[in-house]
Amino acid sequence: TVYVDGVGMPADGLSDWRKESQIPLPSDFKVLAIKCEDVGGKVGVLASAHNDAGEDVLVTDGSWSCSKEEEEGWTEPGFRESSDTWEAGDVIGKHGVSPWSKIGQISDDANWIWTKNWKAWETVYCRYAPAPVAPMNTLRATCDNKMTVYVDGMEQQVDGLSDWRKESQIPLPSDPSDLQSVQSTSNQM
C-alpha cells in the first residue's frame, strides 16, 4: 500500500513485485509511505520519483526510515519516529541486482530496502519525508531615482537601489503578503 501525506493511493500492480506501479506524486508532498508485506522469498521495497525533465526526485535508499511495527499516524506528515522502532532503510542492493531484474522505469539509482536483519514473511513500514525547503521568491525592481525596500519591517540593503538603470534583486519569503513596502524617491526638480 502506498500513501501520500496519509492518503492511500490506489494503483495497478501493488500486489505484484514484478510490475511497476505508477502513482502521481505532487511536488509539494510531505510524506511518502509504503507498507510492504512479504509473502515469501526475497524481501524489499523499491521506488523512485521523477520530475517532468525525467530527473530523479527521490529513490529508495538509506534516507528512508523503516519499521517492523505499524504505529498510529506513521503515514502522516508530522509523525515523530521513535528511535526504538524506526531505523534507516537498510540497502539490500541496487535496482536490477539478482534475484530481481530491472522493473519498468524505476530509476537505476533506486535501491531495494528493508529493515535490518531481513526476514521473509514480514510486513515493513517505510516512509520518506523530504527536508522542508523554504521556497524563496525574488523581487526584481527598479525606480527612477532611488528605491527603498522593506521586508518584514526590515530595510533591505542590496546593490542598485539608487540606480534606475539597474535591476535590484531582493529575496522574499514565499508568502508575498510579508512584503511591507517599496518606497520610491525622485530627485527631479
N, C-alpha and C positions, 0 to 999 in steps of 0.2 A: 504494500500500500504506500502511496506517495502523498505527502501533504505539503501544501504551500501555505505558510502562515496559518497553520491549524486547520485548513480546509482540505478534505480528501479529494484527490484528483482522479477521476475515472480515466482509464486508458486501456487500449488493447494490449495484450501481451504481458500484463503484470504477473501472470502465473507461469510464464514460460521463460526461463533464463536465456534460452537460445534466441529469443526475439527482443528487439529493441522496442521500448515503449516511448512514445513521444508525447510530452506534456508541455503546454505553453507555460512559460515561466516569466512573470512580469519582471521588468528590470529593477523595480524597487522592492523586491521581495525581502523579507526579514529573516525567514527560516524556511529551509527546505529539509523535510524529514522523510525518512524511508524506513518502513517496517519490513523486515525480510525474514521469512520463515524458511529454513532449510528443511527439505523433506528427504534428505539422504544424499550421500556422495559428497562432493566438494561444497564448500561454503563461500559466500562472497557477495558483496554489493558493488556494482559498477555503474557509474553515472558521469555525465558531463553536460554542460550547457554552453551554448554558443551565442554570440551576438549576431546581428544582421550581416556583419562582414565575415562571419564564419570563424571568428577568433574565440578561443576558449574563455569563458567567463568563470567557470568552475569545473573542477574534476574531482572525483573521489580520490582522497589521499589522506595523509596524517592530519590535515587541518580539520577533518570531520571529527565529531565526537560520537562514540558508540557505547551502548549499554546492553546488558542482557536482561535488564529489568525495565518494564514499562511503567513509567511514572506519570501521574496525572499532569497534563499540560505540556508534555515533552514536545509536542508538535507546534506549540505556540511561541510567538515572539515574547521575550521577557522571561521565559523559563530559565531558572537557575540550575545548572548542572551541579550535582554534588560530586565531590572527588571520590566518594566511596563507591559510586555506581557507574560513573561516566569516565571514559578514557579516550585518548586519541585513537582514531581509526587505525587499526593495525594493517599495514600493507601486506597483502599476500603475494601480489605480483602485478605486473603491467597488463594492460588490455592486450589480449592476443596470446598471453602465455599459456602453455599447456597446463591443464587439460582443456582449457577453453580456447576458442578461436576468436577472430575478430567478429564483432557483433555490430551490424548496422553502421551508423555514422557516429558512434560514440568515439570520443577523442582518443587518439593513440597515447595521450599523456594521462588518461584516466587509469586508476589502479583498482584492483579488486581489494576491498577492505572488509574487515570483520572485527570482532573483539579479540583480544589476546587469547592464546590457548584455544585456537579454532576447534570447535566441536560441532560435529554434524548433529542434525535433528534438534536444532535450537532455533529460537527466534531472537533477532537482534534489532535494536532500535538505533538508527544512525541519523544524525542531524548536522546541518551546516548552517551557520549563522554568519554571514559576512560582516566584517568590521564596518560599523557605520561610517560613511563618508559624508562629511558636511558639504553639501553642494554649495558652490560659490558662483556668484554671478559677477560680471564685470560691468560697471558703469563706464561708458565711453562718452565723454562730453567735452565741450569747449564753450567759451562765451567770449564776446567782444566787450570787455578787455580782460577783466580779472574775475576769477571764479573761486568761491569757497564752498567746499562740500562738507556736510556733516552727516555722519552715520552713527546711529545710536547716541546722538548728542555729542559725539567727538569730532572735532575738526580733523579732516584728512589731509595729510601732508604728502603730496605726490608731485612729480615733475609736470610742468606745463600749465599750471593753474593760472599763470599770468600771461600766457602767450596764446592768443586766439587761433594762431596758425597751427598749433599742435593739439592733438587729441590727448586728453588726460584719461588714464585708466585707473579706476578706483575699485578695489574688490568690495563686493557687497555680500551680506548674508543672503541665504536662499530666499528668505521672506522679504520681498521688496517693500513691505509696509514698514520695515525698520529704517528705511531711508528717511531721515528727518528733514533735510532741506538742502537746496542748492541756491547760493546767492551769487548774483552776477552784478558786477560794477562796471560802468562805462566811464572812461576818462575823457569823454568828449566835452568840449566847451562850447 
